[in-house]
């Protein structure tokens, strides 16, 4: 809570609450604090100057020395008298720059003094009033105005100030702003000082002047020659009102609360610009939220209701202006209002549901906080029109803005409003979010491909915004599941919402860089819902980009189709990978025709993706389909057999190299397990593997026996194929087994001696461990014959060592076989 007793310098507190505003005093950048010796010397020089009735040139530096020590400087009544004497002396000419500093030092005295002398306060009012009457017109400047407003407000805030002095200060303060508010525009770094002075005045204002002070605070924004309306200014107004109203509530100033409420919260046709009304209402809500428990203040509840109604009214006005469309209004004032509404609600806490407020929050999230569509269109326009590159400064400023930094809190407020919304409002904002996801996917694909070679820094910063947008969507999707996936809705409705969420997640999958609990909870719930129904599975699968879409690129800005390398489209790849991971969870209910038409082309395409993770996922998809279908189904079995032919071609053409062996091995194992006994597809699979192994062996004829000992380097791909074929002797059906044994034996005989021994040893171990009593006798007999053939082949090949070679290699298989069996 903004407690007056703990806020020594209100302008500094306002800057702190806003963030990102330079700490300046009267337009002078903050400097290192001066030493105690320098401070004493400065006071001494100032005193000497007054005694000599001469304003020496170095006196200005002395004043700056005191100013730079504001945090540690204590100005007692004697020093205040000295400052007032310097200000009021008519014997020497003071430079224009000295006035703001002298007024700031007096402000330090007023704020840090526990009990300033009432007589000295009255004297200060007289001196300051005379200065602004006689000197201000000729030496007018933004800092002079700001420091005058600040000291006048601070004096009116002093408890011991006389009623006449207070009124004089308040009237002069209001007159200065009414006449010279244009100066605030030319020196916007002074806005915190001006607002702080108004805050002091507003808190301590006498009843007859409160409305005038309020007009001074809120009436200068929106004027053509007035200060510019910005988000930092709006936030300072919010916290200033929080500080003032908290003081009213604490002191139970019911008349001031009533007057304040009537002037700012009770006018549907207010003359103040809308963003100030929103920030005032938010400040009131913060003050009410921090009211101590048990105070039992009924008027606080009334005040809160009025503030909420004010925000809802302004939101409704904005919606009426834009006619309910979040994309049609490019007015800067509407943009500012959306930003202010979202920040106001983020800082004021939960408020009652209002349909206009919900829609404004959605608009703010999609247009102001995550303005990706706007940025994409700008970038594409720059690239296609002139070939120049879009600057990164705008995006960097957005990333550093308070609006972007509070995106998480605003998203929370948005979801709370959604949870309380009526059915029509819920459906409307859901459509906005899901459409936004699709647009981000479509546009980011283009921008990423165009910028990848041109401006990587810009792309990185863009993706920072997109990553945060993904987090927003994930949190919102969880809120949707809580509202939609329950017994209040039919199963059909629940499945429709689940599919929409999955499709939206697929569009933003590229930006999922962290493990988010909200995302995982949502995925589990919607997948569980989809995989229970065939129509829901089909609907989700058919939302997958088609093969044509995946392999061609249509430029949305030029409407021309262009050839491009699909494997370099990382945004699209991430989306396809999402589908490839989710589809296996519902593949049991997916009709074979749908799999063939939609999934299979993309699956085979991405088996050739250079990213091993992507290629392996595609092989896992093939495994899932081959393993699906618990009950025999002619159509599904037929498709499985058809897919095997292309699967083997696609897998082996990229091996070794692109095709991950583990993925291919799992696919081969799945197809031999789940195809009908004696299926031609199984024979074809074995034939392809043997043919590939023979080709690999043909490339290794120059290797020596020693190079086969560890199977590293060149021989390794061939060894993996041999291991896979060896593993298949335990998996293939009995009808296919003879063909496999014959082909494998022919391969082994072709190996060098070292390779033969290693393969045979592995086969012996595999057969020895087998519990298959049906095929084990056949395999034992086969291995014995293979061992004999291996030894005979070596005998024939040996020329220089003749009988010696035959003796060394006599029946190695028989020896190993007897050892294992």
N, C-alpha and C positions, 0 to 999 in steps of 0.2 A: 504493500500500500504506500502511496505517496504521502508520507507524513511531513507536515510543515516543519516540525521540530528537527527533522533529520535532513532537511534540504537547505543547505547553507546558501548555495548559489543555484538558483532555479534554472538559469540558462545552461549551466553545466549538466544538470540532471536531465534536461530535455535533450541535449546532445547525446548523452549516454544512452538514453532510451531509443534514440533513432539509430545511432551507429553510422559510421562512415562519413561523419561531418567533421571537418577540420576544427580543432580547438583554437579559436582565435578570440582576441579581445579587442573590440573596437576596430576591427579590420587589421590588427597587428598580429602576425603569426606568433604562436607561443615560442618563447625562448627559454634557455636554461635559467633556473632560479639563481638570483644573485646571492652573494655571500652576505653574512651579517655585517661585515666591515663596509661593504659597498652600500648596503641599505642605510647604515648610520651616516656614511659620507653623503649620500643623496639627500637625506633630510637636512643635514647641516648646510649643504650648498643651497637648498631651497630656502632655508631660513635666512642665510646671508643675502641672497638675492632680494628677498622681501625687505630686509633692513636697509639695503642700499638702493631700494626702489629701482632696480635694474634687472631686467630679465636677460641674463647672460645666455649666450648661445648654448653653453654646455648644460644649462638647466633642463633643456628638453631631454637630454640624455639621462639626467638624474631622475626625471619623471619616468622614463622608460625602465630604468633600473628598478624602481619601486613597482612598476606595473608587472614586470616579469616575475616578481616574487609574490604574486597574489595568493598562492596557496599557503605560504608561510607568513605573509605579512600581516601584522596587527596594527591597525590605525586607531590610536586612542583619541580621546577628545582634544588634547592639545594639538596633535597632528591634524585633526579635522579643522580646528580653528586656523591653523597655518594654511591649509589648502583653501579654505574659504576666503582667507585674506588675499591669497594670490589671485583667486578668481575675481574678487571684487575690487582689487586695487586699480586705480585709474592712473597710476603714475608711470606704468610701463606697458608697452604693447606686447601682448602675448601672441605667439604664432598660432595659426588655426589648429595645428596638430596637437597643441597642448590641451585644448578644451576637452576632447573626449577622454584623455588620460586623467586629467584632474577630476572629471566627473566619475570615472571608474574608481579612482582611489577613495572618493567620498562614498561610493557604493560599497566598497570593502568595509569602510568604517561602519556604515549603517548595518550591514549584515552580520559583522563579527562582534559588534558591541553588544554586551548583554543588556545594559541599561544606558543607552546614549542620553545625554542631557536634553531635556525637553526644550530648554531655551536654545541650545545649539541646533536642535532639529528645526525649530522655527526660524532661526537665523539662516540655516542652510536653504530652507524653502524660499526665503526672501532673496538670497543671493542668486539661486538658480533661476528664479522667476525673472530677476533683473537681467541676467545673462541672456536668457532667451528673448527678452524684449529688446535689448540693445545690441547684442553681439551676434546673435544667431543668424539673422538675415544676411549679413555680409560674409559670414564664414560657414555657411550651411554646407553640410556633408552627410553622407549616410551614417558615418560613425558618430558624428555629433548628435544627430537625431536619435540614434539607438541608445547612446549612453544617457541622453536626457530622459528618454522614456524609462530606461532601466532604473535610474536613481529616483525619479519621481514615483514610480511604482513601489520601489523599496521603501521610500520614506512613508508612503501612505500605509504600508504594512506594519510599521513600527507601532507597538501597542500604546506607547506613551504620547504619540503625536496628537496635537490638538485638532479639534474638529475643523477649525478654519484652515489650518495648514493642510490637512488631508484633502479638503475640498479644493483648495488652491492647486495642489499637486494633481488631483484627478482631472480637473478642468483643463489645466495646461497640457497634460498628457494627451487627453482626447483631442484638443485643438491641434497639437503638433501632428498627430496622425491624420486628422481630417484634412489638414492643409498640405502636408508634405509626404503623403503615403507613397508618392512616386519615387522618393529617394530609396525606399526599401527595395524597389525593383533593380535599381542601379548598384546596390550593394547587398546581395542576397546572403552573404556570410553573416550579416547582422540580424537575420531573422530570429535566431534563438534569443538574442538580447531583447529584441522588440517584444517577442511573445512573453518572455519572462517578466518584463516590466508590466505588461498587460495582465499577466497572471497575478502578480502582487496586487495590482490595482483592483482586479476583479474580486479577489478574495476579501479585501478590506473595504471595498466600495460602500459608500453610504447608499441608502435605498434609492434616493432620487437620481443618482448618477450611474446606477448599475446597468441600466439599459443602454446608456450612452457608451459606457466602457465596453459592453458586449458588442455594440455596433462597431466600435473601433477594432475589436478583435476579429470579428467575422465579416465585416462589411468591405474590407479592402481587397479581398480575394475575388477574382473574376472581373475586376475593373480593367478596362483596356490598357490603361497606363499604370496599373497597380502591379504588385509583385506577382511573379509567375507561380502558378499552382503546381506543386510537386509532391511526390510521395513523402520525402523527408519532412516537408512543411506540414503535411497532413498528419503525420505521426506525432509531430511536436504538438499540434493542436489537440490531438487525442489525449496525450499524457498531461498537457497543461490543464485540460478540463478535468481529468482524473484528479489532479492535485488540488484544484480549486473545490470541486464538489466533495472530495474527501474531507476537506476542511469544513465545509458547510455542514456535512453530516456529523462530523465529530463535535462541532460546537453547537449543533442543533439550531442552526440559523434558518428557521422555517420560512421566514419571509424572503430571504435571499434564494432559498431553494425554489420557492414558488415563483418568484420573479424570473429566475434563471430558466425554469422549466417552461414557463409561458412564452418567453422570448425565443427559446431555441427549439423546444420540443412540441409546442402547442400550435404551431402555425403550419397548416397544410399548404399555404401559398406564401411561403417565406421568401424574402428578398435575398437571402443568403444563397451562395452557390451550393449545389447539392453535396459536394465532397466535404464541405465544412460541417454540414448538418449530420452527415454520417459519422464523422470523427467526433463531433460533440456527443452524439448518442453513445458511441463506443466508450468514450471517456466516462460518461455517466454510468454505464454498465460496469466498468472496471471499479469505479468508486463504490458502487452498490455491492459488488461482489466481495470487496474487502471489508465491508462493514462488520464490526465485531459481533460475534454470536451473542444472543441474549439481550441485545439492545432494545429489541421490540419496537423498532421504528416503522410504523405503518406507512409513513410517507416515502420510505425507501422503496417499498414494494410498488407503490404507485409510480415513483420516479422510474423504476426499472421497466415497468410496462410501457410507459410513455416513450422511453428510449428505444425499446424493441419495435414499437409501432412506427417510430420515426425511420428506423432502418428499413423496415418493410415498405414504408411509403416511398422512400427514395428508390428502392429496388424496383417497385412497381412502375414508377415514373420512367426509369431507365428501360425497362422491358417494353413499355408502351412506345417509347421513342424508337426503339429498334424493331418494333413489331414482332417481338418474340424470336427473332433470328440472331444467332450469335456471330454470323459471318458478314452481315450486311452493313454494319456500322463501323466506319473507320474514323469517326470524329475523335480527336485527341482528348476532348473533355469526357467523352464516354469511356475511353480507355482509362483515364485517370480515375474515374468514378468506380470502374470495375476493380481496379487495383486497391483503391481505398476501402471498398466494401469488403474485399477478401481479407485485407490486413486488419480492418476494424473488427471483424468477426473472429479472426484468429487471436486477437489480443483481448477481446472482451469476454471470451468464454462462451459456453453453450447458450443459445437463445431458442425461443419457441419457433416451431416450424412455420415457414412462410414460403409458398410456392415461388414468388418472385425472387426471394433471397436464394433459394436453391438454384434457380436458373441463372442468376447472376454469378453465383459461385462457380457453376459449371462453365459459364462463359469466361470467367476470370482464369480458371485453370487452363482451359484450352487455348485462350487467346493471349493472355498476359503473362502467366507464369510459365507455361510450356508453349511458347509461340512458334512451334516448329513449322506449321504450315506457312506462316508468314515468312519465316526465314528461308524455307525451301524455295518459295516462289521468287523471293528477291535474288537468291543465289542463281537460280536457273535463268532468271531474266538477265542478270549481268553476264553470265556465260554465253547465252545465245545471242544477245544483242550486240555486244562489243568485244566479247572474248576476254574482258578484264575479269579480275578476281574480286570477289566480294570481301570487303575488309572484315577483320575479326574483332575490331574494337567494340562494335555493337554487342556482339555475343559475349565478350569478356565483361563488359559493363553489366549485362544481364546476369551473368553468373555471380557477380559480386554484389548484386542488388539485394536489399533486404527482402524484397518480394520473393525472389527465388529461394533465399535461405529459409524462409518461413513456409515453403511449399508443403512440408510435411504436416504442419499444424493446420494449414488451410484445408488440406485434404481430409484431415480428421473432422473438421467442422462440416465440410461438405458431406461426408459419410453420415454424420449424425443427423444432418438435415434430411438426407435421403431416407434414413431409417424411419423417420416420422412422417414422411411424405404420403400424399394420397396416390392412388394407383396411376392416375394420368401423369402426374409429375414424375413418378418413378420411371415409367416407361419412356418418357421424353428424354430424361437425362441419360438413361441407359443407351438409347439410340445415339445420343451425342457422343458418348464415350466410345462405343463400339465402332462408329463411323470414323472417329478420330484415329483409332488404331489402324484401320485399313489405309487411311490417307497417309499416315506417318510411314507405314511400310512401303507404300507405292513411291512416295517422294524420296524417302531416304535411300532407296535402291539406286535411283538415278543420281542423286547428289553424291553418294558414296563412290559410285563408279566414275563420275566426272571429276571429283576432287581428289581421288586417291593418288593421282600422279601430279596434281597441281598445287594443292594446299592442304597438307596433312594436318597442320595446326588448326585450321578452321574446322576440319572434319572432327578432330578430337574434341573441340569445344562444343560442337553441335551434338555430339554423342553424349556429352555430359548432361545436356538438357534432356536428351531422349532417355537416358538411363533413369533420371529422376521421374520422367513421365511414366516409364514402365512401373516404377514403384507406386506411383499414384494409381495407375490402373489396377495393379495387383491388390492394393488395399481396398479400392472400390469394388472389385470383383468379389472379394471376400464378404463385403457388406451385402452385395447382391445375393450371394448364395445363402446367407443367413435369412434374408427376407423372402427369397423365392423358393428355395429347396426345402420346403416343409409341407406338412400335411394340409396347410391352408390352400394349396394349389394342386391341381391334377397332375398326374405323372407326365402327361403330355406337355403341359406348360413347363414343368421342371426340366424336362429334357430339352425343350427349345432354348431355355436360358442357359443350360449347360453347354450346348453346342455353340452358342454365341460367345460364351466366355472362352471356350477352347480356341475358337477361330481368332478371337482378339489376342489371346496369349500367343498364338502362333505368329501373328503379325509383329509382335514386339519381342519375340524370342531372342533376336540378335542383341537386344539391350539388357538381357538378364545376365548380369555380371556377378551377382552375389546370391547366396542361398537365403531366400526370404521366407520366413515362416508363413506369412499370409499367403504367399504364392503356393507353397506346398500344400497347405490346408485346403485351398480352393481347388487345386488340381485333383487332389484325392476325392473330394466330394463330387465334382462334376464328372470325372471319369467313371466313378462308381455309378452315377446316374445314367450316363450314356451307354455303358457296356451292358446294361440290362435290356436294351431294346434295339431291335434290328433297324427300324426306321431312323432312330437317332444316330446309330453307327453309320448308316448310309449318308445321312445328312452331313455329318462331320467329315467323312472321307471325301465326299463330293465337293467340299469346300477347298480341298487341296488344289493348288495350282496345276493346270494341265501340263502335259509334256510340251506342248507348243508354247505355253506361257513361260515355261522354265528355260526353254532353249532360244527364245527370241526376246528382244527388248524393244518395247514401244515407248518412245519418248513422249511423255504426256504434254510437253510444251510445244513440240514441233509436229506431233502426230505422225511421225515417220518411223517405220520399223527399221531397226538396225541390227546387223549381226554383232554378236558379242560373245565373249568367253563365259559361258554359264558357270564354269567352275570357279571363276574369280568373283562371282557375285555373292559376297559373304552374307549379305542381308537375306537373300533368297535361300541360301544354303541353310542358314539357321532356322528359317521357317520350315523347310522341308524336313530337317532333322527333328523338329518338334513333332511333325506328323508321323515320321518313321518310328518315333519312340512311343507315341500314344496309340497308334492303330493296332499294334499287337495285343493291346489290352482288350480290344473288342472284336478281334478278328474271327472268333468263333461264330459270331452272328452276321459277319459280312458275307453277302452272297458272292459266289465265285465270279460271276459276270462283272460285278462292280470292282472286285479286286483286279480282274484282267483289264478292264477299261480304264480305271483311274490310277490304281496303285502300281501295277506291274511296270508300266513304261518308266515312271519316275524312279522306281526301285532299281531297275537295271541301269538307268542313266547314272544314278549316284553311286552305284557300285564302282564306277570308274572315276570317282572323285579323288583328287590327289590327297585330300585330308584323310588320314587313316581312320580317324574317329567316325567320320561320315560314311566312308565305305563300309566299315565294320557294322555300323547300324543298319545299312541296307541289307547286308548278309543276314543280320538278325531278323529283319523283316521277312526275308525268304524262309528262314527257319521256322518262324512263327506260322507262316501260311502252310508250309509243308506239314507241320505238326498239328494243324487245326482239323476240325471235323471228326468228332468222335464216332459218329455213325457213318457207314459207307454211303457215299453220294456220288453217283456216276459223273455228274457235271464237275464237281470239285476234284475228283480223282483225275478226270481227263485233263483239267487245267493244270494240275500238278505235273503230270507227265509232259505236257506241252512246255511248261516253264523250264523244266530241267534242261532241255536242249539248248535254250538260249542262255540259261544260267551258267552252264559249263563253258560255253563259248565266251561269254562276257567275263567270267572269272579268270579263265586261263589265259586270255589274251593280255591281261594286265599283270600276269605273274611270271617271274618275280618283278617287283616294282610297285605298281599301284595297288594291286589286290592284296589285302592282308591275309596271310595264310590261315590264321586262326579263324577268320570269318568264313573263308572258303571251306575249311575243314568241317566247321559246324554245319554248313549248308549241305555238304556231301553226306555227312553222317545222318542228317535229318531226312534227306531224300531216300537213302537206302533203307531207313527204318520204316518210313511211312508210305512208300509206294507199294503197289500190289506185288506179290511174289512173281518173279519172272518178268517183270515189266521191262519192255524195250528201253525205257528211259534209264533204268539202272545199268543195263549193258552199255548204253551210250556213255554214261558217266564214267564207267571203268575204262572204256576204250579211250576216252578223252584224257584221262589221267595217265594212262600208260603211254599214249602218244606224246603227251607233254614231257613225261620222264625220258622217253627215248630222245626227244629233241634236245633236252638239257644234257643228256649223256653224250650226244653227238658233239656238243660244244666243249666237252671236257676230255677229249681223247689225248690231248697233249700233257695232261697232268700225270705226275709220277705217283707210284704207290704210296710214298711217304706223305703226300699231300692229301690222301684220303683218310689218314688215320684219325684226324679230329673233325673231319667233315665241315671245316670252317671255310669261309670265303666262297670260292666258286662252286664246290660240291654241295653247299648247304641247301639251296632250293631243291636240288634233285633228291637229297636225302629226305626232305620234308614230304615230297610226293611219295617216296617209297614207304615212309612211315605211315602215311595216310592209307595207302593201299594195303599195307600190312595190317593196319587196324581194321580195315573193312572185312577181313576174313572172318572176324567175329560178329560182324553186323549183317552182311548180306544174307539173303535167303538161300536155302540149299540149292535152288534151281540155278542161281547165278554163281554160286561158289566155284564150280569147276572152271568156268571161264576166267574168273578172277585168279585162281591158283595158276592156271596155265600162263596168263599174261604176266603175273608177278614173277613166275619162275624164269620166263624169258628175259625179263628185265635184270634179274639178279645175275644170271649167267653172263650178261654183258659187262657187269661191273669188274673192276680190277680185283685182284686177290684180296687186298685189305678190305675193300668195300664189301665183298661177298661175305667174308667172315663176320664182319660187324652186323650186317643185315640178318644173316642166318642166326647169329647168337640172339638177337632181339626176337626173332620169330620163335626160337626154341623157348625162350622165357615166356613169351606170350601164350604159346600153346600149353606149356606146363602149368600155367596159372589158370587156364580155362576150366570151367565147370560144365561146359556144354558136352554132354556125353554123346550127343548125336553126331556132331561134326569133329570131335576130337580124334577118333581113330583115323578118319580120313586125312586130317591134317598131319598126324604123326607119320603116316605112310608117305604123304606128299613130301614132308620135310626130309625123310630118309632118302627118297629118290632124288630130291633136289640137292642134297649134300653129295650124293654120288655123282650126279651130273656136274656139279661144280668142280669136284676133284678131277673128273675126267677131262673137263674143258681145260683145266689148268695144265694137265699132263700134255695135252695136244699142243697147247700154245708154247710150252717150254721147249727151247731148242738148244740153248747153250749148257743148261744144267741137267737135262735129260732125266735120268733115273733119280738123281739126287733131289730134284724138284718134286718128283712124284712121291718120294719117301717123306719129304717134309710136309706135304699137304695131304697125305693119305687120310681119307675119311675124317676130316675135321668135324663134319656135321654129326657123324656117328658118335664121336667122342663127346661133343657138346650135348647131343640128344640124350645119351646114357647118363650124363651128369645131371640133367634136369628132370628126366622122367623116371 
